Amino acid sequence: HSPLALQGYLRMLGSESTARFDEQQIRVLTQEFLRASERWGERIKQKSIIEAAMALSHRKAHPKLALEVIQQAEPLLNDANAKYWEEALMLQKPLMLWEAGDQDQAIELMLKYRKKHPFNAISNYHLAQMYEEQGKIDEALTLYAELVALPNMKDLVDSKFDSQIDYM
């Protein structure tokens, strides 16, 4: 098997063509991907686990499976890994907890992430959405107000409110 096959697996994990797959089918595909990565050494295997976690979490179709792979990837984060992976995984974990129904844990982790990365617009936007869905409107509006002060984020926030009649 060529290492190029790993990219094929990864594309399938993140693809809309597998959207009709149930959780067990995605789990099997993930396991096949990770087994295929093992033959190329420890570093490629570690990178593949992290990439699988990211691909699964971006799809949001199977949050519990994504959380399992995120938890498998977390111990692999170290100084040798790019800082990007750590930050991306630590942002995806609360989003998957939210999708899986664990709202309190999701907000707790999102607040922890925000404390470490206070100017990350994406995390602040997701946290505002979480607060809004919980009915914590004052907290949500405070975050949205912070976001509109950032370049390019005002348009995103404006489009959110413009598209919802009940905000007018």
Backbone hydrogen bonds in HBPLUS format (Angstrom, degrees):
<---DONOR---> <-ACCEPTOR-->    atom                        ^
c    i                          cat <-CA-CA->   ^        H-A-AA   ^      H-
h    n   atom  resd res      DA  || num        DHA   H-A  angle D-A-AA Bond
n    s   type  num  typ     dist DA aas  dist angle  dist       angle   num
A0005-ALA N   A0002-SER O   3.01 MM   3  5.58 155.7  2.07 113.0 119.7     1
A0006-LEU N   A0003-PRO O   3.08 MM   3  5.50 145.3  2.21 106.1 115.2     2
A0007-GLN N   A0004-LEU O   3.14 MM   3  5.49 128.3  2.42 103.7 115.0     3
A0008-GLY N   A0005-ALA O   3.00 MM   3  4.93 118.5  2.39  92.2 108.2     4
A0009-TYR N   A0005-ALA O   2.99 MM   4  6.40 156.8  2.04 154.9 159.9     5
A0010-LEU N   A0006-LEU O   2.97 MM   4  6.20 166.0  1.99 150.9 154.9     6
A0011-ARG N   A0007-GLN O   2.87 MM   4  6.05 155.6  1.93 145.1 151.5     7
A0012-MET N   A0008-GLY O   2.99 MM   4  6.23 153.8  2.06 145.9 153.1     8
A0013-LEU N   A0009-TYR O   2.90 MM   4  6.26 154.6  1.97 153.7 160.9     9
A0014-GLY N   A0010-LEU O   3.19 MM   4  6.45 147.2  2.30 144.5 152.3    10
A0015-SER N   A0011-ARG O   2.94 MM   4  5.76 106.8  2.49 137.7 154.9    11
A0015-SER N   A0012-MET O   3.24 MM   3  4.93 157.4  2.30  97.6 104.4    12
A0018-THR N   A0015-SER O   3.36 MM   3  5.80 157.2  2.41 104.8 110.5    13
A0019-ALA N   A0016-GLU O   2.99 MM   3  4.91 162.8  2.02 106.9 110.3    14
A0021-PHE N   A0018-THR O   2.96 MM   3  5.31 159.5  2.00 112.3 119.1    15
A0026-ILE N   A0022-ASP O   3.11 MM   4  6.43 158.7  2.15 156.0 162.3    16
A0027-ARG N   A0023-GLU O   2.82 MM   4  6.00 151.6  1.90 146.6 155.5    17
A0028-VAL N   A0024-GLN O   2.96 MM   4  6.21 157.8  2.01 148.8 153.5    18
A0029-LEU N   A0025-GLN O   3.02 MM   4  6.24 162.0  2.05 145.6 150.6    19
A0030-THR N   A0026-ILE O   2.85 MM   4  6.05 156.3  1.90 148.5 155.1    20
A0031-GLN N   A0027-ARG O   2.89 MM   4  6.16 159.7  1.93 150.2 155.6    21
A0032-GLU N   A0028-VAL O   2.88 MM   4  6.13 157.2  1.93 152.5 158.7    22
A0033-PHE N   A0029-LEU O   2.97 MM   4  6.17 157.7  2.03 146.4 152.4    23
A0034-LEU N   A0030-THR O   2.95 MM   4  6.24 162.2  1.98 152.5 156.9    24
A0035-ARG N   A0031-GLN O   2.88 MM   4  6.05 155.3  1.94 147.6 154.8    25
A0036-ALA N   A0032-GLU O   2.91 MM   4  6.06 158.2  1.96 148.1 154.1    26
A0037-SER N   A0033-PHE O   3.03 MM   4  6.28 141.8  2.18 141.7 152.2    27
A0038-GLU N   A0034-LEU O   3.26 MM   4  6.47 134.8  2.48 138.3 148.3    28
A0038-GLU N   A0035-ARG O   3.21 MM   3  5.30 135.1  2.42  97.7 109.3    29
A0040-TRP N   A0037-SER O   3.09 MM   3  5.68 163.9  2.12 118.3 123.5    30
A0041-GLY N   A0038-GLU O   3.28 MM   3  5.71 164.0  2.30 119.2 118.3    31
A0045-LYS N   A0041-GLY O   3.04 MM   4  6.23 157.2  2.09 149.6 156.9    32
A0046-GLN N   A0042-GLU O   2.87 MM   4  6.11 162.8  1.90 153.4 157.3    33
A0047-LYS N   A0043-ARG O   2.97 MM   4  6.17 165.3  1.99 148.7 153.0    34
A0048-SER N   A0044-ILE O   2.86 MM   4  5.99 150.8  1.94 145.3 153.6    35
A0049-ILE N   A0045-LYS O   2.99 MM   4  6.32 151.1  2.08 150.1 157.1    36
A0050-ILE N   A0046-GLN O   3.12 MM   4  6.44 164.8  2.15 153.8 157.2    37
A0051-GLU N   A0047-LYS O   2.88 MM   4  6.10 160.3  1.92 148.8 154.9    38
A0052-ALA N   A0048-SER O   2.81 MM   4  5.93 153.4  1.88 145.9 153.0    39
A0053-ALA N   A0049-ILE O   3.00 MM   4  6.21 158.2  2.04 146.8 152.5    40
A0054-MET N   A0050-ILE O   3.05 MM   4  6.35 156.7  2.10 147.9 153.9    41
A0055-ALA N   A0051-GLU O   2.90 MM   4  6.11 164.8  1.92 150.7 154.9    42
A0056-LEU N   A0052-ALA O   2.92 MM   4  6.04 170.1  1.93 155.6 158.1    43
A0057-SER N   A0053-ALA O   3.02 MM   4  6.10 155.6  2.09 143.2 150.3    44
A0058-HIS N   A0054-MET O   3.00 MM   4  6.14 151.4  2.08 149.5 156.5    45
A0059-ARG N   A0055-ALA O   3.34 MM   4  6.56 143.3  2.49 141.0 149.4    46
A0066-ALA N   A0062-HIS O   3.00 MM   4  6.28 161.7  2.04 155.3 161.3    47
A0067-LEU N   A0063-PRO O   2.85 MM   4  6.03 154.4  1.91 145.8 152.4    48
A0068-GLU N   A0064-LYS O   3.05 MM   4  6.32 150.9  2.14 141.7 149.1    49
A0069-VAL N   A0065-LEU O   3.09 MM   4  6.43 159.4  2.13 153.2 157.5    50
A0070-ILE N   A0066-ALA O   2.83 MM   4  6.06 153.5  1.90 149.6 158.2    51
A0071-GLN N   A0067-LEU O   2.86 MM   4  6.05 161.2  1.89 150.4 154.9    52
A0072-GLN N   A0068-GLU O   3.02 MM   4  6.29 140.3  2.19 137.0 148.1    53
A0073-ALA N   A0069-VAL O   2.89 MM   4  6.12 139.6  2.05 141.1 152.3    54
A0073-ALA N   A0070-ILE O   3.00 MM   3  4.95 121.9  2.35  93.1 108.5    55
A0074-GLU N   A0070-ILE O   2.87 MM   4  6.09 145.8  1.99 154.0 163.1    56
A0076-LEU N   A0073-ALA O   2.86 MM   3  5.34 146.0  1.97 117.7 128.8    57
A0077-LEU N   A0074-GLU O   3.17 MM   3  5.63 164.8  2.19 116.0 120.6    58
A0081-ASN N   A0078-ASN O   2.98 MM   3  5.49 146.9  2.10 113.2 122.6    59
A0085-TRP N   A0082-ALA O   3.09 MM   3  5.73 130.5  2.35 113.8 122.9    60
A0087-GLU N   A0083-LYS O   3.03 MM   4  6.30 173.5  2.04 161.3 162.7    61
A0088-ALA N   A0084-TYR O   2.81 MM   4  5.92 164.0  1.84 156.1 161.2    62
A0089-LEU N   A0085-TRP O   2.89 MM   4  5.97 167.1  1.90 151.7 155.4    63
A0090-MET N   A0086-GLU O   2.93 MM   4  6.02 161.0  1.96 150.4 156.2    64
A0091-LEU N   A0087-GLU O   3.08 MM   4  6.22 127.5  2.36 136.9 149.3    65
A0091-LEU N   A0088-ALA O   3.23 MM   3  5.18 137.7  2.42  94.1 105.8    66
A0092-GLN N   A0088-ALA O   2.95 MM   4  6.19 151.8  2.03 146.6 154.8    67
A0093-LYS N   A0089-LEU O   3.01 MM   4  6.14 152.8  2.08 153.7 158.7    68
A0096-MET N   A0092-GLN O   2.92 MM   4  6.17 153.6  1.99 157.2 163.9    69
A0097-LEU N   A0093-LYS O   2.93 MM   4  6.19 154.3  2.00 152.6 160.5    70
A0098-TRP N   A0094-PRO O   2.92 MM   4  6.08 155.3  1.98 144.2 150.5    71
A0099-GLU N   A0095-LEU O   3.02 MM   4  6.30 159.7  2.07 142.3 147.5    72
A0100-ALA N   A0096-MET O   2.86 MM   4  6.03 143.1  2.00 142.0 152.2    73
A0102-ASP N   A0097-LEU O   2.85 MM   5  5.18 148.1  1.95 158.0 150.8    74
A0101-GLY N   A0098-TRP O   2.99 MM   3  5.15 156.3  2.05 105.1 112.6    75
A0106-ALA N   A0102-ASP O   3.01 MM   4  6.16 154.6  2.07 148.8 157.0    76
A0107-ILE N   A0103-GLN O   2.93 MM   4  6.15 164.6  1.96 155.4 157.9    77
A0108-GLU N   A0104-ASP O   2.96 MM   4  6.15 157.9  2.01 146.2 153.1    78
A0109-LEU N   A0105-GLN O   2.95 MM   4  6.16 163.6  1.98 151.1 154.4    79
A0110-MET N   A0106-ALA O   2.88 MM   4  6.06 152.3  1.96 145.9 154.7    80
A0111-LEU N   A0107-ILE O   2.83 MM   4  5.98 156.0  1.89 150.7 156.1    81
A0112-LYS N   A0108-GLU O   3.04 MM   4  6.28 150.2  2.13 140.7 149.2    82
A0113-TYR N   A0109-LEU O   2.85 MM   4  6.09 156.0  1.90 146.7 153.2    83
A0114-ARG N   A0110-MET O   2.81 MM   4  6.02 155.3  1.87 143.9 151.4    84
A0115-LYS N   A0111-LEU O   2.91 MM   4  6.11 147.4  2.01 142.5 150.7    85
A0116-LYS N   A0112-LYS O   3.24 MM   4  6.53 148.4  2.35 141.3 148.8    86
A0116-LYS N   A0113-TYR O   3.10 MM   3  5.20 120.8  2.47  96.5 111.0    87
A0117-HIS N   A0113-TYR O   2.77 MM   4  5.97 146.0  1.88 149.3 160.6    88
A0120-ASN N   A0117-HIS O   3.21 MM   3  5.63 164.4  2.23 122.9 122.2    89
A0124-ASN N   A0120-ASN O   3.10 MM   4  6.33 161.9  2.13 153.3 159.0    90
A0125-TYR N   A0121-ALA O   2.86 MM   4  6.00 151.2  1.94 146.7 154.6    91
A0126-HIS N   A0122-ILE O   2.99 MM   4  6.27 162.3  2.02 150.7 154.8    92
A0127-LEU N   A0123-SER O   2.89 MM   4  6.08 159.0  1.94 148.7 154.8    93
A0128-ALA N   A0124-ASN O   2.93 MM   4  6.09 154.8  1.99 143.0 149.9    94
A0129-GLN N   A0125-TYR O   2.98 MM   4  6.28 154.8  2.04 147.4 154.3    95
A0130-MET N   A0126-HIS O   2.91 MM   4  6.20 153.4  1.98 148.2 155.7    96
A0131-TYR N   A0127-LEU O   2.92 MM   4  6.21 166.0  1.94 155.3 158.1    97
A0132-GLU N   A0128-ALA O   2.89 MM   4  6.08 158.5  1.93 147.2 153.8    98
A0133-GLU N   A0129-GLN O   2.89 MM   4  6.13 160.2  1.93 150.8 155.4    99
A0134-GLN N   A0130-MET O   3.02 MM   4  6.30 138.5  2.20 143.7 155.2   100
A0134-GLN N   A0131-TYR O   3.11 MM   3  5.09 127.1  2.40  94.0 108.2   101
A0136-LYS N   A0131-TYR O   2.83 MM   5  4.97 148.7  1.93 157.4 149.6   102
A0135-GLY N   A0132-GLU O   2.96 MM   3  5.05 155.5  2.03 104.4 112.1   103
A0140-ALA N   A0136-LYS O   3.05 MM   4  6.30 160.3  2.09 151.4 157.7   104
A0141-LEU N   A0137-ILE O   2.78 MM   4  5.96 168.8  1.79 159.5 161.9   105
A0142-THR N   A0138-ASP O   2.99 MM   4  6.15 151.7  2.07 144.2 151.8   106
A0143-LEU N   A0139-GLU O   3.18 MM   4  6.48 159.4  2.22 147.1 151.3   107
A0144-TYR N   A0140-ALA O   2.88 MM   4  6.18 163.5  1.90 155.7 161.0   108
A0145-ALA N   A0141-LEU O   2.83 MM   4  5.95 154.7  1.89 146.0 152.8   109
A0146-GLU N   A0142-THR O   3.10 MM   4  6.41 148.5  2.20 141.2 149.3   110
A0147-LEU N   A0143-LEU O   2.94 MM   4  6.23 152.6  2.01 149.0 157.1   111
A0148-VAL N   A0144-TYR O   3.03 MM   4  6.34 152.8  2.11 153.2 158.5   112
A0149-ALA N   A0146-GLU O   3.29 MM   3  5.63 148.9  2.40 103.8 112.6   113
A0150-LEU N   A0147-LEU O   2.90 MM   3  5.44 160.9  1.93 117.7 124.1   114
A0153-MET N   A0150-LEU O   3.23 MM   3  5.54 153.2  2.31 119.9 127.4   115
A0157-VAL N   A0153-MET O   3.00 MM   4  6.28 168.4  2.02 160.8 162.5   116
A0158-ASP N   A0154-LYS O   2.79 MM   4  5.93 165.3  1.82 154.2 159.2   117
A0159-SER N   A0155-ASP O   2.90 MM   4  5.99 159.3  1.94 145.6 151.0   118
A0160-LYS N   A0156-LEU O   3.07 MM   4  6.31 146.5  2.19 142.6 151.6   119
A0161-PHE N   A0157-VAL O   3.12 MM   4  6.47 161.5  2.16 155.2 158.2   120
A0162-ASP N   A0158-ASP O   2.79 MM   4  5.92 158.1  1.83 154.5 161.8   121
A0163-SER N   A0159-SER O   3.11 MM   4  5.99 144.1  2.24 137.1 143.8   122
A0164-GLN N   A0161-PHE O   3.28 MM   3  5.38 160.3  2.32 103.6 109.5   123
A0167-TYR N   A0164-GLN O   3.13 MM   3  5.82 166.1  2.15 120.3 124.1   124
A0168-MET N   A0165-ILE O   2.98 MM   3  5.56 165.3  2.00 122.3 127.1   125
